[in-house]
Amino acid sequence: MSSSPGSAPSVQDAPVLHVDLDAFFASVELLDDPSLVGRAVVVGGAGARGVVASATYEARRFGVHSGMATALARRACPDLVVLAGRFDRYEEFSRRFRSLVLDLTPVVEPLGLDEAFADLRGRRRLQPGPLDLAADLRARIRDELHLECAVGLARTKLFAKLASKRAKPHVSAGGVEPGVGVLWVSPTLEASWLQTLPVSALFGVGPATAAKLARLGLRAVRDLAGVDRHVLAAHVGPAMAAQLVAYAHGEDPREVVADRTAKSVGHDQTFAVSRQTHTELREDLRTHATVVATALRQRGVVARTVSVVVRFDDRTSVSRSETLDFGVDDVAALRAVGTALLDTIPLAQAVRLLGLYAGGLRARAGSTIQLSLDVGGAAEPARAAADLSREHQSERAALRDAIDEIRRRFGRTALATAADLRQGGVEVPRQRGRAAFGPDVEASDR
């Protein structure tokens, strides 16, 4: 554990904690299959279009990293073990992880499944101090979840997240070097980082933005400190410009927000074999609508905005969206609106990805399906959605909720509608299924 130069901090010195689980998806897989320990393992799509989502440190020694194409990872590491991933299992561990962080403070802001911010200011009158709290949290995660993590402590979210990354193990020529585990960013260390960090280390700066800044001669955080944000806004937009200049001066006004709710729910799929026709995509959309509707109902929300995204083989994308004056959480309604939007997109070439997203979320209250829809002038699909008449709304909602409850109690295939029946049995699509990181087969994904 490292406290950085100087005395141990008080909560006033380090009010923000960021905890990040090490190689989360891959680590869970190793727990369930100890024979994989010590091997180069990734979780991701196994096919040519798959991507790596999580990699063990043994895999990272070969240059394998998250976001990398699986095909490139295999070339870099011929003995690589590629696992498709099991989101139900990861979500189970994530819930337990979040519960441990909540034992510190009720003000916890999750980031995905494997990391979270925590606001420690409510503990400033209590002992122990931040360093001991962080060490205790790491010990509980190790003892109760059998997972490793790194913790950053700082006065802002920006530096806390940077610190947790620096506290992790790292790969060197000699192998995997252990990290310090806990790192506090003291004022001295904060000033040093502002002089030495690359712009790519800043929150929100991805490869495209970093390349754009590099063309302007802005490669280090210190370079941004002397830039007028109004001038920078012409290149990266006013919001990003203001954020970057603030970061360069060590400022980050973002608060830790407890119980942060999702702004949208969606499901997309990269196909092993590109789709050629609207007919094929409409069938894929059925699965997407089922997954999204289930996720909406599990959260107790309805959506007012429905969007469809199509990505072609040349990596260009086209999207369509419609904001309704009512909320939907029903499979048939989502499918009808999605189909109407999909049919307005010309298929100039083959489609490699299709996505369906529901936004404008609000709490569900009573019946949600409405009589009429007018989506982008697509009259027939709109009329199909309109056929979900008010006369049958309550019956459909009651049946849908009954099916959801039975599946929760007895399993996802215990009961199905006719639309879920296939020759081999009941098919209940899952959000983030086995092809969550790209297709894992080459010939077909049907």
C-alpha positions in Angstrom: 0.0 0.0 0.0 1.2 3.5 -0.9 0.2 6.7 0.8 2.3 8.9 -1.5 4.8 11.3 0.0 3.7 13.0 3.2 1.6 12.1 6.1 -1.5 9.9 5.9 -4.5 11.9 4.5 -7.7 12.9 6.3 -11.0 12.6 4.6 -10.7 16.3 3.8 -7.5 15.6 1.9 -8.9 12.5 0.0 -12.7 12.7 -0.1 -13.0 10.6 -3.3 -12.3 6.9 -3.5 -12.2 4.9 -6.8 -12.0 1.1 -6.7 -11.4 -0.9 -9.8 -11.4 -4.8 -10.0 -8.4 -6.3 -11.8 -9.2 -8.0 -15.1 -12.7 -8.6 -13.9 -14.3 -10.8 -16.5 -11.2 -12.9 -16.9 -10.7 -13.2 -13.2 -14.2 -14.5 -12.6 -13.6 -17.2 -15.3 -10.4 -18.3 -13.5 -12.2 -18.6 -10.2 -14.7 -21.0 -11.9 -12.0 -22.9 -13.8 -8.7 -22.9 -11.8 -7.0 -24.9 -14.6 -6.8 -21.6 -16.4 -4.7 -19.9 -13.7 -1.3 -18.8 -15.1 -2.5 -19.0 -18.7 -3.1 -16.2 -21.3 -6.9 -15.9 -21.1 -9.3 -13.4 -22.6 -13.0 -12.9 -22.5 -14.3 -11.7 -25.8 -15.7 -12.7 -29.2 -13.8 -15.6 -30.8 -14.7 -14.9 -34.4 -12.9 -12.6 -36.9 -15.1 -9.7 -35.8 -14.8 -10.4 -32.1 -13.1 -8.0 -29.7 -11.3 -8.6 -26.4 -13.2 -7.4 -23.3 -10.9 -8.5 -20.5 -7.4 -10.1 -20.5 -5.3 -11.7 -17.8 -2.0 -10.2 -17.1 -0.3 -13.3 -18.7 -2.1 -12.3 -21.9 -1.1 -8.7 -21.6 2.6 -9.7 -21.6 2.0 -10.4 -25.3 0.5 -7.0 -25.9 -3.1 -8.2 -25.7 -5.5 -5.6 -24.3 -9.2 -4.8 -24.0 -10.7 -3.4 -27.1 -8.2 -5.3 -29.3 -9.6 -7.4 -32.2 -9.5 -11.0 -31.1 -7.9 -12.0 -34.4 -5.0 -9.7 -33.7 -4.8 -11.0 -30.1 -4.5 -14.6 -31.4 -1.6 -13.6 -33.7 0.2 -11.9 -30.9 -0.4 -14.9 -28.5 -0.9 -18.2 -30.4 -1.7 -20.1 -27.1 -4.4 -17.6 -26.2 -7.6 -19.0 -24.5 -10.7 -17.1 -25.7 -13.8 -17.4 -23.6 -17.2 -16.1 -24.8 -18.2 -14.6 -21.5 -21.1 -15.0 -19.1 -22.8 -11.8 -18.1 -25.1 -13.4 -15.5 -22.1 -14.6 -13.6 -20.3 -11.2 -13.9 -23.5 -9.4 -12.7 -23.7 -11.7 -9.7 -20.1 -10.7 -8.6 -20.8 -7.1 -9.4 -23.7 -7.0 -7.1 -21.6 -8.4 -4.3 -18.8 -6.0 -5.1 -21.1 -3.0 -4.9 -22.5 -4.2 -1.6 -19.0 -4.2 -0.1 -18.4 -0.6 -1.3 -21.8 0.5 0.1 -20.6 -0.7 3.5 -18.2 2.3 3.4 -20.7 4.9 2.5 -24.1 5.2 0.9 -22.8 7.6 -1.7 -21.5 5.2 -4.3 -21.5 5.8 -8.1 -21.0 2.6 -10.1 -19.1 2.7 -13.4 -20.0 -0.5 -15.3 -19.8 -3.8 -13.4 -16.2 -3.6 -12.1 -15.5 -0.2 -10.7 -17.1 2.5 -8.6 -16.5 5.9 -7.0 -17.3 6.5 -3.4 -17.7 9.8 -1.5 -16.0 9.5 1.9 -17.0 12.9 3.2 -19.8 11.4 5.4 -17.1 9.6 7.3 -14.9 12.6 8.2 -15.8 12.4 11.9 -15.1 8.6 12.0 -12.1 6.4 12.2 -10.2 4.9 10.4 -8.8 7.3 7.8 -9.0 6.9 4.0 -5.9 4.7 3.7 -7.1 2.2 6.2 -10.6 2.2 4.7 -9.1 1.5 1.3 -6.9 -1.3 2.7 -9.9 -2.9 4.5 -12.0 -2.7 1.3 -9.3 -4.5 -0.7 -9.0 -7.2 2.0 -12.8 -7.8 2.0 -12.9 -8.0 -1.8 -10.0 -10.5 -1.7 -11.5 -12.6 1.2 -15.1 -12.6 0.2 -15.0 -12.4 -3.6 -11.5 -13.9 -4.1 -10.8 -11.0 -6.6 -8.0 -8.4 -6.6 -8.6 -4.7 -7.0 -6.8 -1.4 -6.9 -8.0 1.7 -5.0 -7.2 5.4 -5.7 -7.8 8.2 -3.2 -7.8 11.9 -4.1 -9.6 15.2 -3.8 -11.3 14.8 -7.2 -12.8 12.0 -9.3 -10.2 12.6 -12.0 -7.2 12.0 -9.8 -8.9 9.1 -7.9 -9.4 7.2 -11.1 -5.9 7.9 -12.3 -4.6 6.7 -9.0 -6.4 3.4 -9.1 -5.0 2.7 -12.5 -1.5 3.4 -11.3 -2.0 1.2 -8.3 -2.7 -1.9 -10.4 -0.2 -4.6 -11.4 1.7 -3.8 -14.6 3.5 -5.8 -17.3 7.3 -5.3 -17.7 10.1 -7.1 -19.5 10.6 -9.2 -16.4 6.9 -10.3 -16.2 4.0 -9.1 -14.2 5.0 -6.6 -11.5 2.6 -6.2 -8.5 0.9 -2.9 -8.0 0.9 -0.9 -4.8 -2.8 -1.6 -4.3 -3.8 1.7 -2.8 -2.5 5.1 -3.9 -3.3 8.5 -2.5 -2.7 11.5 -4.7 -1.1 14.0 -2.4 -0.8 17.7 -3.5 2.8 17.0 -4.5 2.0 14.0 -6.6 -1.0 15.8 -8.2 1.3 18.7 -9.3 3.8 16.2 -10.7 1.1 14.4 -12.7 -0.2 17.6 -14.2 3.3 18.2 -15.6 4.0 14.7 -16.9 0.7 13.0 -17.9 -0.2 12.6 -21.6 -3.6 14.0 -22.7 -4.7 10.5 -23.3 -4.8 9.9 -19.6 -7.6 12.4 -19.1 -11.2 11.3 -18.7 -13.1 11.4 -22.0 -10.0 11.6 -24.3 -10.1 8.6 -26.6 -7.8 7.9 -29.5 -9.7 10.2 -31.9 -9.6 13.2 -29.5 -6.0 12.5 -28.6 -5.0 12.5 -32.3 -6.9 15.7 -32.9 -5.1 17.4 -29.9 -1.8 16.0 -31.2 -2.3 17.8 -34.5 -2.7 21.0 -32.5 0.6 20.3 -30.7 -1.2 19.4 -27.5 0.2 16.0 -26.4 0.7 16.5 -22.6 -1.7 17.8 -20.0 0.7 20.7 -19.3 0.2 21.8 -22.9 -3.5 22.3 -22.3 -2.9 24.5 -19.3 -1.9 27.5 -21.5 -4.7 27.1 -24.1 -7.7 29.4 -24.3 -10.7 27.2 -24.0 -12.6 29.3 -26.5 -9.9 28.6 -29.1 -9.8 25.0 -28.3 -13.6 24.8 -28.6 -13.3 25.3 -32.3 -11.6 22.0 -32.6 -13.2 19.7 -29.9 -16.5 21.6 -29.0 -17.2 23.9 -26.1 -18.0 21.3 -23.5 -14.9 19.2 -24.1 -12.7 22.3 -24.3 -13.9 23.6 -20.9 -13.5 20.1 -19.4 -9.9 19.6 -20.7 -8.7 23.1 -19.6 -10.2 22.5 -16.2 -8.4 19.2 -15.9 -5.1 20.7 -16.9 -5.4 23.1 -14.0 -6.3 20.2 -11.6 -9.9 21.1 -11.4 -12.8 18.6 -11.6 -16.2 19.8 -10.3 -17.9 16.4 -10.9 -19.5 15.1 -7.7 -19.9 11.4 -6.8 -23.5 10.7 -7.7 -25.2 7.9 -5.8 -27.6 5.5 -7.4 -26.8 6.8 -10.9 -29.6 5.5 -13.2 -29.1 4.4 -16.8 -30.2 6.9 -19.4 -30.9 4.2 -21.9 -31.2 0.5 -22.4 -30.1 -1.2 -25.6 -28.9 -4.3 -27.4 -26.7 -4.7 -30.4 -25.1 -7.5 -32.3 -22.2 -7.8 -34.7 -23.0 -10.6 -37.1 -20.6 -13.3 -38.1 -22.1 -13.2 -41.6 -23.3 -9.8 -42.7 -27.0 -9.4 -43.3 -28.1 -8.5 -46.9 -31.9 -7.8 -46.6 -34.4 -6.1 -44.4 -36.2 -9.4 -44.0 -33.1 -10.8 -42.2 -32.7 -7.7 -40.1 -36.4 -7.7 -39.0 -35.9 -11.2 -37.6 -32.8 -10.0 -35.7 -34.8 -7.1 -34.4 -37.3 -9.5 -32.8 -34.5 -10.7 -30.5 -33.3 -7.2 -29.8 -36.8 -6.1 -28.9 -37.2 -9.0 -26.5 -34.0 -8.3 -24.7 -34.7 -4.5 -24.4 -38.2 -5.0 -23.3 -37.1 -7.5 -20.6 -34.4 -5.1 -19.4 -36.9 -2.2 -19.2 -39.4 -4.2 -17.1 -36.6 -5.5 -14.8 -35.8 -1.8 -14.1 -39.5 -0.8 -13.7 -39.2 1.8 -16.4 -40.7 2.7 -19.8 -39.0 4.4 -22.7 -40.2 7.3 -24.8 -37.4 7.3 -27.4 -36.7 4.3 -29.6 -33.6 4.2 -31.8 -32.2 1.8 -34.5 -28.5 1.8 -35.6 -27.2 0.0 -38.6 -23.5 -0.4 -39.3 -22.4 -1.4 -42.8 -19.4 -3.4 -43.8 -17.4 -0.3 -44.5 -17.9 0.7 -40.9 -20.2 3.6 -41.7 -23.3 3.8 -39.6 -26.9 5.1 -40.0 -29.3 5.7 -37.2 -33.0 6.5 -36.9 -34.9 7.5 -33.8 -38.4 8.5 -32.8 -39.5 10.2 -29.6 -43.0 9.2 -28.6 -45.5 11.1 -26.4 -46.0 8.0 -24.3 -43.8 5.3 -22.8 -43.3 1.7 -24.0 -41.9 -1.4 -22.4 -43.7 -4.0 -24.5 -41.9 -6.4 -27.0 -44.5 -5.9 -29.7 -44.5 -2.2 -29.5 -40.7 -1.9 -29.5 -40.5 -4.3 -32.4 -43.1 -2.3 -34.3 -41.4 1.0 -33.8 -38.0 -0.5 -34.5 -39.2 -2.1 -37.7 -40.7 1.1 -38.9 -37.4 2.9 -38.3 -35.4 0.1 -39.8 -37.4 0.1 -43.0 -36.5 3.8 -43.6 -32.8 2.9 -43.8 -31.7 2.0 -47.4 -29.4 -1.0 -47.4 -26.7 0.3 -49.8 -24.4 -2.6 -48.7 -24.2 -5.5 -46.3 -24.9 -4.9 -42.6 -22.4 -6.0 -40.0 -24.2 -4.7 -36.9 -27.7 -3.9 -35.8 -28.7 -2.2 -32.6 -32.0 -1.3 -30.9 -32.0 1.3 -28.1 -34.6 2.7 -25.7 -34.1 6.1 -24.1 -36.0 8.8 -22.3 -36.6 6.4 -19.4 -39.1 7.1 -16.7 -40.8 5.1 -14.0 -43.4 2.7 -15.2 -47.0 3.5 -14.1 -49.9 1.5 -15.4 -50.5 0.6 -19.0 -48.0 2.0 -21.5 -49.0 0.8 -25.0 -50.8 3.5 -27.0 -53.2 3.5 -29.9 -51.3 5.2 -32.7 -47.8 5.7 -33.9 -46.5 7.7 -36.8 -42.9 6.8 -37.3 -41.0 8.6 -40.1 -43.9 8.1 -42.5 -43.6 4.3 -42.4 -47.4 3.8 -42.5 -47.7 0.0 -42.4 -45.4 -0.7 -39.5 -47.0 2.2 -37.7 -50.4 0.7 -38.2 -49.1 -2.6 -37.0 -48.1 -0.9 -33.7 -51.4 0.8 -33.6 -53.1 -2.6 -33.6 -51.9 -3.0 -30.0 -55.3 -1.5 -29.1 -56.3 0.0 -25.8 -59.0 -2.7 -25.5 -56.3 -5.4 -24.9 -53.6 -3.3 -23.0 -54.4 -4.5 -19.5 -54.6 -8.2 -20.6 -51.3 -8.0 -22.4 -49.6 -6.3 -19.5 -51.0 -8.8 -17.0 -49.8 -11.8 -19.2 -46.4 -10.2 -19.7 -45.9 -9.6 -16.0 -47.0 -13.1 -15.1 -44.5 -14.6 -17.6 -41.8 -12.5 -16.2 -42.6 -13.6 -12.6 -42.7 -17.3 -13.5 -39.4 -17.0 -15.3 -37.8 -15.3 -12.3 -39.0 -18.1 -10.0 -38.5 -21.2 -12.2 -36.0 -20.2 -14.9 -36.0 -18.4 -18.2 -37.4 -21.3 -20.3 -40.1 -22.4 -17.8 -42.8 -20.6 -19.8 -43.0 -18.9 -23.2 -45.2 -17.2 -25.7 -45.7 -18.7 -29.1 -43.1 -16.2 -30.5 -40.5 -17.7 -28.3 -41.0 -21.3 -29.5 -38.5 -22.9 -31.8 -38.1 -26.5 -33.1 -35.5 -27.2 -30.5 -37.6 -25.8 -27.6 -38.0 -22.4 -26.0 -35.7 -19.5 -27.0 -35.5 -16.6 -24.6 -33.0 -14.1 -25.9 -30.7 -12.6 -23.2 -29.1 -9.2 -23.0 -25.4 -9.4 -23.6 -25.5 -13.0 -24.5 -22.7 -15.3 -25.6 -21.8 -13.0 -28.5 -21.7 -9.8 -26.5 -18.2 -9.0 -27.7 -18.7 -10.0 -31.3 -19.6 -13.2 -33.0 -17.8 -16.4 -31.8 -18.5 -18.4 -35.0 -17.6 -17.8 -38.6 -20.1 -19.7 -40.7 -23.4 -18.6 -39.1 -24.8 -17.1 -35.9 -28.3 -18.3 -36.3 
